[in-house]
Amino acid sequence: MLLFWPWQTVVLMVLVSNLLWYFLVRPAMVVLPLAQFGVYFVRLKWLVCPAMGIYFFSIRQTANALIALFWPLLMIVIPSIPVINLLALLVLPVGSIGPVQKRFMTALGYMPREENVF
């Protein structure tokens, strides 16, 4: 996206798309093929981001090059910053893993078992 828009727009678009996913898609559905594709798609960032960083350096767009080069690392470091973590806790409702896990298990064909009664 850095090829087409300024970095500020790209960061804003990523933030908005993450929030839309968090509130609209994640609580509503589970699509197993997309979940599996997502695993591989996310790993592509370790190849694409350095390649784009090199490209941006070659056309003398240093800011875009640094953002592209360090994007995967920033996505690891930024959520661990206490101020951002606290802000996210104050703004976003806490999601529970249980319902999402149950939808994945149902999509995989597992049925909930009855509790053991003694």
TASULVEN-V680656 format. One record per run of one state. SS is the DSSP state (a for helix, b for strand, c for the rest). FROM is the first residue (numbers start at 1). TO is the last residue. If there is no record, write none. Layout:
BEGIN
ss->SS from->FROM to->TO
ss->SS from->FROM to->TO
END
This chain:
BEGIN
ss->c from->1 to->6
ss->a from->7 to->25
ss->c from->26 to->31
ss->a from->32 to->43
ss->c from->44 to->44
ss->a from->45 to->58
ss->c from->59 to->61
ss->a from->62 to->80
ss->c from->81 to->81
ss->a from->82 to->91
ss->c from->92 to->96
ss->a from->97 to->107
ss->c from->108 to->118
END
